[in-house]
């Protein structure tokens, strides 16, 4: 990983936060709600401008964002265009729009990946890319050197028929043989045009696995298919997230929480493996952000939806001052949890 890989965290975080807040902002505007501020980040203002009745600000702490609407704070409850003056359904749609936009972004990222880049063809043994450089750990230090497959002479387009005499018919079978090689020399028999060629390559240990530096061929999907599959992938990823979350709550799976440091490192590691992997991770993070915000935790969108549901059942509004206190306490708890996780992640790196 290089410095530029870590810098990818800035546009990834920025895009996820911007899209989320844009959902709140756009739906609020569509209902005629006055928006005082659209902000990316918290804390002191670094830069901003005013357009119409809204101030657009970039703030110093890039750990979220907010849309400050009239009628949501003490002293601003009498504005006729305030959030609090709108029907329950309108307010619920404004709150729900943020997470929904994260799901929309994920579906579009998946679709863009399928349409512009393509996905691995798992039922083929044709090589799509021969990686030129690999990071290898030697004597406890990471050394970058040419990948074994590149040095050995494997080429993009080669169709692997066997490795060390074992026939292979799918990409997973190639991965299985290489991962079990323990660094031993591998004899690849490949079809290259009209020829059958044997190429011998060693395997190196990188990112916790044995590899030779090859990637499968890819297939790009038509736009319509890509959009449909983008929605399908978003749904399936969301379902897996929910299953994992329920399993964590029930104690069936260990709790794995990542803070800004851990996520930034994951983005950097993923970026070092190519744009396609970074797009996949960005979609996954967008889904995570959307689902996490729907949890009924004070200060998150989910808790605001719960309060609106209670108001709908009671038939009268809750005390906005008390509700704001609850959200503020929840916000402090979330910030505290984030600081604890960040401290733990930094300690692991030192």
N, C-alpha and C positions, 0 to 999 in steps of 0.2 A: 504494500500500500504506500502511495505517495501523498504529499500534501494536497494535491489536486483532488484525490479521491475523497479526502475529508471535506473539502469545500463543496462537494455535491450535497452535503446536508443542508446548506443554506437554501438552494432552490427547492429541494424536496420538502423541507419543513414549511417554507414560505408558500408553496403551492397548496399544501394540505390545509393550512390555516386560512389562506385567502379564500379558497373555494368554500370552506365551511362558513365563514363569516359572510361571504357573498350570498349564500342561501338565505340566511337571516335577513340581510339587508334588502335583497331584491323582493322578497315576499312582504316585508314590512312596508316598503315603498308602494307595492301594488295595492295594499290596503289603506294607503294614505297616511301611514304613521310617520310622524316627524322623527327623523334620525339626526341626532346631534353630532355623533362621531362614528366613523368607521376606522378602527385601529388594528394594526398588526403589531403584536407585542404588548408588553406592559411597561409601566414605569415612565421615566422621563421621555418627552418627545424629542426625537432626533431630527425629523423633517416632516413637513406636512403642507397641505394647501386646503383652501376652502372653495367649494363649488356649490352654489345654491345655498341651502340651509344646513349642509353637512360639512363637517371638517374631517379630512382624510389624513390620518397620522401614521407615521412609522415610529414605534417606541423602542426603547433601549433593550428590553428583556424579551428575546424572541421565543417565548415559551407559550404562545397562544395569541389570542386576539379577542376583540369584542366589538359589538355594535351597540352603542349607547342610544337608546330610544327615549323619547319623551314619555312620561307617565310611568316610569319604572323606579324612580327615586323620590325620597322625601323632598318636598318643596317644589316638585314638578308634576304633581298628580292632577292638577286642574286643567292641563292643556287639553283642549277639545280634540286634538289629533294625537293624543297620547296612546301608548300601548294599552294602558289600563282601561281605556274607554271603548275598546273594540270587543265584539262578541267573543265568547270562549273559543269557538271554532277558529276564528281568525287568528287569535293569539296562539292557539295550538299549532296552526299551520306555520306561523312565523318561527316558532321554536323548533318544530320538526324539520323545517327546511334545511337547517345546518347539517345535521347528520345525513339527510337524504342526498345533499349535494356531494358528500364524501362517497356515497355509494355510486352516484352517477359518474364521478371522476374515476373511480376504480373500474367501472364497466368500460368507460372510454379508453382508459389506459390499456386494459386487456385487449380491447378491440384494435387499438393502434398497434399493439405488439403483434397481433395475429395478421393484420393487414399489411403493415409496412416492413416488419422484421421477419415474422413467421415463427413457428414453434418447431421444436425437435420432432423428427419423424421417428417414433419409437419402434415401429415395425420394420425398420430398414437397418442395414449394416453399412450403408454408404457414408463415407466421411465427408462432413461439410466444411470443416476448418481444421487446419493444422496450426496449433499455437506456436509462435516463435520463441517466446521466453517463459520460463517457469521459475518460481521462487522455491528454492530448496534449502532446508535447514541442515547446515554442516557445522559440526562442533558447537552447536548451540547458537549459531548465527545464521540469519537468512541471507542466502546468496542467490542472485538472479543469474541464470545461465540459459542457453538455448534448450528448448524442450527436447526430450529424447526422440519423439516421433519426427520432429523437424530435422534433427541431426541424422536420423536413420534413413530418411528419404520417403516417408509416407506422404501422400499427396491428397489434396481435396479431390473428391470424386472417386477415390479408391473404394471398392466394395469388399469388405472383409468377409472371407468365407470360413476361415478357421484361425485359431490361435493355439500354438503349441499342439497342433493336431486335433484340437477340440472344435468341431463345427459350431458356428454361431449363426443365428438367423434373426436376431433382434438386437437393438442397441443395449438393452439391459444385460444381455448375455455377454457382450463385450465388456461392459463395466464390471460384471461379476468376476470374469477371468482376470482382468487387470487388477482389481482391488485385492485379490487373493495372491498376487504374484510375489509379494514381499521383496520387491526390488530385483527379482530374477529376470534374465533376458527373456523376452517374449518373441516368438516367431509368428509374425502375421503373414498369412497367405491371402493375397488380395487380387481381385480382378481389376485390371487397369486397361480399359479399352478392350482389345481382343487378346490381351496377354494375361497370364497368371504369374504373379511375382511374389517372391517371399522377401519380407523385410524384417530384420531383427532389431528390436528396440528394448532398452532397459526401461524400468519404471522408477519414478522418483516419488518421494513422500512430500505431499503438499496439502495444506489445509486439512490435515487429519486423514488423508487417504492416499493410496497409491495411484498414480496416474502417469500417462505418457505424453499428454498434451494434444488430445484429439477431441473434436466435438462432432456431434451427429449432423446430418443434413437437415435442413429446415424446409417447411412448407408454408407458404403464405396463403391466407384465406381470402375469398372475395369479400367485399365490404359488407354486404348483407349478412353473410355467415359470421363474419368477425364481430359485428354488432350483437347478433343473437348469442354467440358464444361468450362475448364479454359480459352480458347480463347473467348468463348461466354460471360462469366462473365466479362472478361476484356473489351470487346466491350460494354456491357451494362453499366458497371460502367463509362467508358469513355463518353458514350452518356449522362448519368445523370450528370456528371461533367460539360459537355459543356452546357447542359440545365440550370444548376444552374448558371454558369458563365454568360451566356447571360441574364438570369433573373436579376442577380446582376447589370450588365451594364445598363439594361433597367430600373432599379429601382423597379422591381417587387418583389425582395427578398432582405432582409438586407445583407449588406456586412459582411462577417465573415472571418477575416484574423487571422492566427495563426503564431507565430514566433517560434524560437527554444524552448523557455520555455514552451509555450502552447503545442507544439507537443510532447516534452519530457514528460510532465505530462499526455498527452493522451496515450502515449506508456506505461507509468507506470501503469495507471489505467487499460488499456487493458490487460497487462501482468498479473495483479493480478487475472484476470478472466480465465486464461488458455492459453495454447499454441495455440489452435485453433483460439481463438480471436486475438491473436498477429499476426498469419499468415495472417488472413483476413485484419487486419489493415496495415500490411507491404505491402500487394498487393495494397491496396487502396492508400497508400502514394506513392508507386512507380508509379502508374498511374497519381497521382497528379503531381509528379515531371516531368514526361514525357510531360504531357499536358501543364504545366506551362512553361516549357522550349521552347515550340513551339509558345508561344505568341510573337507577333512582337514587343518586347520591347528591346531596345538597351542593349547589353551585353548578351542577351539570344540567344539560337540557332535559334529561330524563326526570329529574326531580321537579323541574318546572312543569313538565307535562303531568306529573302526579298531582301537583297542587291545582292545576287547572281541572283535572278530573274530579278532585274533591270539591272544588267550587261548583262544578256542573251538577254534582249530586246534591250538594247542600242548597243550591239555588241562590246563593249570595256569595259575594267576594270575600276572600280572606283578608286579614289585616296586612296591607303591603309592608308596613314597618316590620312586623314580626317575620314575615316571609323573607324580607331582605336580610334580617339578622341571621336567620337559618342558613341562607345561601352564603353569607359572609363567613360564618363559622366553618361551613363546608369547604369554602375556598381556602381558608387558612389551614385546614386539615390536609387538603390535597397538596398545598405548597409544602407543608411540613413533610409529608410522605415523599414528595419528589426530592426534597433536600436529603432525606435519609438515604434514599436509593442512590442519588448522585454521589453522596459521600462514600457509600459502599463500593460503587463502581470505580471511583477515583482511587480508593485504597487498593483495589485489585490491580490497578495499572501501575502503581508505585512499587 
